[in-house]
C-alpha cells in the first residue's frame, strides 16, 4: 500500500469511493489548516469535504451532509504513536 492516502475517500460503504483498507489503516484530515475528525468524504483535487449536519437524516435515513470548500490535506495516522498514547 502506498504512503499517500487516496485523492477521494468516503466513509459510506455504498459510495464508489469507499476504500476499506485505507480507512482501516487510519486517515487523518487537515482541512483549512485545522485537524478535523468529523469528515464523511473528501476530495483533494477538487478541494472539498463533506461533514454531517447535527443529527438530521435524509429520507433514506442517511446523515445530512454539507460540502465545504478549502484546502484538504489527508494523511495516514501513525498507529504506533496511537498505541503508545493509549498505553499511558
C-alpha positions as CSV (number, residue, x, y, z in Angstrom):
1,X,0.0,0.0,0.0
2,X,1.2,3.5,-0.8
3,X,2.2,6.1,1.8
4,X,-0.2,8.7,0.4
5,X,-4.0,8.5,1.0
6,X,-6.4,8.3,-2.0
7,X,-7.4,11.5,-3.7
8,X,-11.0,10.9,-2.9
9,X,-12.3,8.8,0.0
10,X,-15.7,8.2,1.6
11,X,-16.8,6.5,4.8
12,X,-20.1,5.4,3.3
13,X,-19.9,1.7,2.2
14,X,-22.4,2.4,-0.7
15,X,-20.1,5.0,-2.2
16,X,-17.8,4.1,-5.1
17,X,-15.1,6.0,-3.3
18,X,-15.3,3.7,-0.2
19,X,-11.9,2.1,0.5
20,X,-11.9,-0.2,3.5
21,X,-8.1,-0.9,3.6
22,X,-7.3,2.9,3.7
23,X,-10.0,3.5,6.4
24,X,-8.8,0.6,8.5
25,X,-5.2,2.0,8.3
26,X,-6.5,5.3,9.6
27,X,-6.8,8.5,7.6
28,X,-6.5,11.9,9.2
29,X,-7.7,15.1,7.6
30,X,-6.4,18.6,7.9
31,X,-8.9,21.0,6.5
32,X,-8.0,24.7,6.1
33,X,-5.0,24.0,8.4
34,X,-7.2,22.6,11.2
35,X,-7.3,19.0,12.3
36,X,-10.8,17.6,11.7
37,X,-12.3,14.2,12.8
38,X,-15.9,14.6,11.5
39,X,-15.3,14.3,7.8
40,X,-17.6,11.9,5.9
41,X,-16.0,12.3,2.5
42,X,-13.2,14.4,0.9
43,X,-11.7,15.2,-2.4
44,X,-8.2,16.7,-2.6
45,X,-8.1,17.6,-6.3
46,X,-11.4,19.4,-6.1
47,X,-10.7,20.9,-2.7
48,X,-13.8,20.0,-0.6
49,X,-15.0,17.9,2.3
50,X,-18.5,16.7,3.4
51,X,-19.5,16.9,7.0
52,X,-22.6,15.8,8.8
53,X,-25.1,18.4,9.9
54,X,-26.1,17.6,13.5
55,X,-28.4,14.6,13.9
56,X,-30.5,15.3,10.8
57,X,-31.3,12.5,8.4
58,X,-32.4,12.4,4.8
59,X,-35.5,10.5,3.7
60,X,-33.3,7.3,3.4
61,X,-32.1,7.5,6.9
62,X,-28.6,8.7,6.0
63,X,-27.0,11.7,7.8
64,X,-27.5,15.0,6.0
65,X,-24.2,16.5,4.9
66,X,-22.9,19.8,3.6
67,X,-20.0,20.4,1.3
68,X,-17.3,22.8,2.5
69,X,-14.6,24.1,0.1
70,X,-11.0,24.7,1.1
71,X,-7.5,23.2,1.3
72,X,-7.7,19.4,2.1
73,X,-4.6,17.6,3.4
74,X,-5.1,13.9,4.1
75,X,-2.5,11.7,5.8
76,X,-2.2,8.3,7.3
77,X,-2.1,8.3,11.1
78,X,0.8,6.6,12.7
79,X,-0.6,3.5,14.5
80,X,2.5,3.0,16.6
81,X,2.1,6.5,18.2
82,X,-1.6,5.9,19.0
83,X,-0.9,2.6,20.8
84,X,1.8,4.3,22.9
85,X,-0.6,7.1,23.9
86,X,-3.4,4.6,24.8
87,X,-0.9,2.5,27.0
88,X,-0.1,5.5,29.2
